[in-house]
Amino acid sequence: MFLAEDCKLVSVMRPIDKTGAAFTTEWISMKNYKSADFIINLGVMTSTSNQAVTLKVANDASGTKNKAITSASAACSLTLPFYYKTSSGDTLVKTSVSSSTFNLTKSSDAKHVIVHVDAGKLGTFIASSVTYDADYVAISVATPGSHACLAAVDCILSEPRYASDSNPTAIT
């Protein structure tokens, strides 16, 4: 595999201290890719940091009409059944999710978390009694309160529809 031709790397949230602030990454268009892997890189977190991570879908790049993916919402056939987290060094551990949301805690400190999205499962979602195509996806992380949370999020898009030396943009 040649990363530059077979995948696209998109920085969806630059490294920053998110102390006291929730954040949602940039919206990623899945129209030209089969899958996306969001990589949440975590730095220092205090012992009382606890932030819920949620997957969201939207109909456009602004996220005006969007829906959080939870086990209770039949928004589309997309779910968040698991994620991967480094346990030590570079060893990834597959971790089950019961409600399509999971928490970043002090045990996530100085590690990275990977959330996989299959574009074939995006489908449609309903917002304000209207059905929309779920063409865009983002990661949302709740506020850690006044506690430290150093983080950055990158997204690797795989299997482009039309692979080339310069794959199509995913943020518009």
C-alpha positions as a Markdown table, in Angstrom:
| # | Residue | x | y | z |
|---|---|---|---|---|
| 1 | Met | 0.0 | 0.0 | 0.0 |
| 2 | Phe | 1.3 | 3.5 | -0.9 |
| 3 | Leu | -0.3 | 5.9 | 1.6 |
| 4 | Ala | -0.2 | 9.0 | -0.7 |
| 5 | Glu | -2.1 | 7.2 | -3.5 |
| 6 | Asp | -4.3 | 4.7 | -1.6 |
| 7 | Cys | -5.3 | 6.9 | 1.3 |
| 8 | Lys | -5.8 | 10.5 | 2.2 |
| 9 | Leu | -4.6 | 12.0 | 5.5 |
| 10 | Val | -6.7 | 15.0 | 6.8 |
| 11 | Ser | -5.9 | 16.9 | 10.0 |
| 12 | Val | -9.4 | 17.5 | 11.4 |
| 13 | Met | -8.3 | 19.2 | 14.6 |
| 14 | Arg | -4.9 | 20.7 | 15.1 |
| 15 | Pro | -3.1 | 19.9 | 18.5 |
| 16 | Ile | -4.6 | 22.2 | 21.2 |
| 17 | Asp | -5.4 | 22.3 | 24.9 |
| 18 | Lys | -9.2 | 21.8 | 24.9 |
| 19 | Thr | -9.5 | 22.5 | 28.7 |
| 20 | Gly | -13.1 | 23.5 | 29.4 |
| 21 | Ala | -14.3 | 23.1 | 25.9 |
| 22 | Ala | -16.1 | 20.5 | 23.9 |
| 23 | Phe | -15.2 | 20.1 | 20.3 |
| 24 | Thr | -16.4 | 18.6 | 17.0 |
| 25 | Thr | -13.9 | 17.8 | 14.3 |
| 26 | Glu | -14.2 | 19.1 | 10.8 |
| 27 | Trp | -16.9 | 17.3 | 8.8 |
| 28 | Ile | -15.4 | 14.7 | 6.5 |
| 29 | Ser | -17.1 | 13.9 | 3.1 |
| 30 | Met | -17.3 | 10.2 | 2.6 |
| 31 | Lys | -18.6 | 10.5 | -1.0 |
| 32 | Asn | -15.2 | 9.5 | -2.5 |
| 33 | Tyr | -13.9 | 7.0 | 0.1 |
| 34 | Lys | -15.0 | 3.6 | 1.4 |
| 35 | Ser | -13.8 | 4.1 | 5.0 |
| 36 | Ala | -12.3 | 6.6 | 7.5 |
| 37 | Asp | -10.3 | 6.1 | 10.6 |
| 38 | Phe | -10.3 | 9.0 | 13.1 |
| 39 | Ile | -7.1 | 9.0 | 15.2 |
| 40 | Ile | -7.5 | 10.9 | 18.4 |
| 41 | Asn | -4.0 | 11.6 | 19.8 |
| 42 | Leu | -4.1 | 12.5 | 23.5 |
| 43 | Gly | -1.6 | 14.2 | 25.6 |
| 44 | Val | -1.8 | 15.1 | 29.3 |
| 45 | Met | -5.2 | 14.6 | 31.0 |
| 46 | Thr | -5.9 | 15.2 | 34.6 |
| 47 | Ser | -7.2 | 12.4 | 36.9 |
| 48 | Thr | -10.7 | 13.7 | 36.8 |
| 49 | Ser | -11.0 | 14.3 | 33.0 |
| 50 | Asn | -13.9 | 12.3 | 31.6 |
| 51 | Gln | -15.2 | 13.1 | 28.1 |
| 52 | Ala | -17.8 | 11.3 | 26.0 |
| 53 | Val | -16.8 | 10.6 | 22.4 |
| 54 | Thr | -19.6 | 10.4 | 19.9 |
| 55 | Leu | -19.8 | 9.8 | 16.1 |
| 56 | Lys | -22.0 | 12.2 | 14.1 |
| 57 | Val | -23.4 | 12.3 | 10.6 |
| 58 | Ala | -24.5 | 15.3 | 8.5 |
| 59 | Asn | -25.8 | 16.1 | 5.1 |
| 60 | Asp | -23.2 | 18.8 | 4.3 |
| 61 | Ala | -19.8 | 20.1 | 5.2 |
| 62 | Ser | -21.3 | 22.7 | 7.6 |
| 63 | Gly | -23.0 | 20.1 | 9.7 |
| 64 | Thr | -26.2 | 22.2 | 9.9 |
| 65 | Lys | -28.4 | 19.2 | 9.8 |
| 66 | Asn | -26.7 | 16.4 | 11.8 |
| 67 | Lys | -27.4 | 13.5 | 14.1 |
| 68 | Ala | -25.4 | 11.8 | 16.8 |
| 69 | Ile | -25.1 | 8.1 | 16.2 |
| 70 | Thr | -26.3 | 6.2 | 19.3 |
| 71 | Ser | -27.6 | 2.7 | 19.9 |
| 72 | Ala | -31.0 | 4.3 | 20.5 |
| 73 | Ser | -31.1 | 6.3 | 17.3 |
| 74 | Ala | -31.9 | 4.5 | 14.1 |
| 75 | Ala | -30.4 | 7.4 | 12.2 |
| 76 | Cys | -28.7 | 5.2 | 9.7 |
| 77 | Ser | -27.2 | 1.7 | 9.7 |
| 78 | Leu | -23.9 | 3.2 | 11.0 |
| 79 | Thr | -23.1 | 2.3 | 14.7 |
| 80 | Leu | -20.1 | 2.7 | 16.9 |
| 81 | Pro | -19.7 | -0.8 | 18.2 |
| 82 | Phe | -16.0 | -0.6 | 19.2 |
| 83 | Tyr | -12.9 | 1.5 | 19.0 |
| 84 | Tyr | -9.2 | 0.8 | 19.3 |
| 85 | Lys | -7.0 | 2.2 | 22.0 |
| 86 | Thr | -3.3 | 1.8 | 22.7 |
| 87 | Ser | -2.6 | -0.1 | 25.9 |
| 88 | Ser | 1.1 | 0.4 | 26.0 |
| 89 | Gly | 3.6 | 1.4 | 23.4 |
| 90 | Asp | 2.0 | 0.8 | 20.0 |
| 91 | Thr | -0.2 | -2.2 | 20.9 |
| 92 | Leu | -3.9 | -1.6 | 20.0 |
| 93 | Val | -6.7 | -3.1 | 22.0 |
| 94 | Lys | -10.2 | -3.5 | 20.5 |
| 95 | Thr | -12.7 | -2.2 | 23.0 |
| 96 | Ser | -16.5 | -2.8 | 22.8 |
| 97 | Val | -18.9 | 0.1 | 23.1 |
| 98 | Ser | -22.4 | -0.5 | 24.5 |
| 99 | Ser | -24.2 | 2.8 | 23.6 |
| 100 | Ser | -22.2 | 4.1 | 20.6 |
| 101 | Thr | -20.4 | 6.5 | 22.9 |
| 102 | Phe | -17.3 | 5.9 | 25.0 |
| 103 | Asn | -15.3 | 8.0 | 27.4 |
| 104 | Leu | -11.8 | 9.3 | 27.3 |
| 105 | Thr | -10.4 | 9.1 | 30.8 |
| 106 | Lys | -7.1 | 9.5 | 32.6 |
| 107 | Ser | -6.3 | 5.9 | 31.4 |
| 108 | Ser | -6.3 | 7.4 | 27.9 |
| 109 | Asp | -3.5 | 9.9 | 28.8 |
| 110 | Ala | -0.6 | 10.0 | 26.4 |
| 111 | Lys | -2.2 | 7.4 | 24.1 |
| 112 | His | -4.2 | 7.3 | 20.9 |
| 113 | Val | -7.7 | 6.1 | 20.1 |
| 114 | Ile | -8.9 | 5.0 | 16.7 |
| 115 | Val | -12.6 | 5.1 | 15.5 |
| 116 | His | -13.4 | 3.3 | 12.3 |
| 117 | Val | -16.2 | 4.4 | 9.9 |
| 118 | Asp | -17.6 | 2.3 | 7.1 |
| 119 | Ala | -19.0 | 4.7 | 4.4 |
| 120 | Gly | -21.3 | 1.9 | 3.1 |
| 121 | Lys | -23.3 | 2.1 | 6.4 |
| 122 | Leu | -23.9 | 5.9 | 6.4 |
| 123 | Gly | -27.3 | 5.8 | 4.6 |
| 124 | Thr | -29.8 | 8.5 | 5.6 |
| 125 | Phe | -30.9 | 10.2 | 8.9 |
| 126 | Ile | -33.9 | 12.1 | 10.0 |
| 127 | Ala | -33.6 | 15.7 | 11.5 |
| 128 | Ser | -36.6 | 17.9 | 12.1 |
| 129 | Ser | -38.9 | 15.3 | 10.4 |
| 130 | Val | -36.9 | 15.5 | 7.1 |
| 131 | Thr | -34.7 | 12.7 | 5.7 |
| 132 | Tyr | -31.2 | 13.6 | 4.6 |
| 133 | Asp | -28.3 | 11.7 | 3.1 |
| 134 | Ala | -25.6 | 11.0 | 5.6 |
| 135 | Asp | -22.6 | 11.9 | 3.4 |
| 136 | Tyr | -20.5 | 13.5 | 6.1 |
| 137 | Val | -19.1 | 12.3 | 9.4 |
| 138 | Ala | -17.3 | 13.9 | 12.4 |
| 139 | Ile | -16.2 | 13.0 | 15.9 |
| 140 | Ser | -17.6 | 15.0 | 18.8 |
| 141 | Val | -15.9 | 15.1 | 22.2 |
| 142 | Ala | -17.7 | 16.4 | 25.3 |
| 143 | Thr | -16.1 | 19.0 | 27.5 |
| 144 | Pro | -13.6 | 17.8 | 30.2 |
| 145 | Gly | -14.8 | 20.7 | 32.4 |
| 146 | Ser | -12.0 | 22.7 | 33.8 |
| 147 | His | -9.6 | 19.8 | 33.5 |
| 148 | Ala | -6.6 | 19.5 | 31.2 |
| 149 | Cys | -7.1 | 17.8 | 27.8 |
| 150 | Leu | -4.4 | 18.1 | 25.2 |
| 151 | Ala | -5.6 | 16.5 | 21.9 |
| 152 | Ala | -5.3 | 16.4 | 18.2 |
| 153 | Val | -7.4 | 14.4 | 15.7 |
| 154 | Asp | -6.4 | 13.2 | 12.2 |
| 155 | Cys | -8.5 | 11.2 | 9.8 |
| 156 | Ile | -7.1 | 8.6 | 7.3 |
| 157 | Leu | -9.5 | 8.0 | 4.4 |
| 158 | Ser | -9.1 | 4.7 | 2.6 |
| 159 | Glu | -10.0 | 3.2 | -0.7 |
| 160 | Pro | -10.6 | 6.3 | -2.8 |
| 161 | Arg | -13.2 | 6.0 | -5.6 |
| 162 | Tyr | -10.6 | 7.4 | -8.1 |
| 163 | Ala | -7.1 | 6.8 | -6.8 |
| 164 | Ser | -4.5 | 9.2 | -8.1 |
| 165 | Asp | -1.4 | 11.1 | -7.1 |
| 166 | Ser | -3.6 | 13.7 | -5.5 |
| 167 | Asn | -6.8 | 12.1 | -4.0 |
| 168 | Pro | -10.0 | 14.2 | -3.9 |
| 169 | Thr | -10.6 | 16.6 | -1.0 |
| 170 | Ala | -12.7 | 15.4 | 1.9 |
| 171 | Ile | -13.2 | 18.8 | 3.6 |
| 172 | Thr | -15.1 | 21.4 | 1.6 |
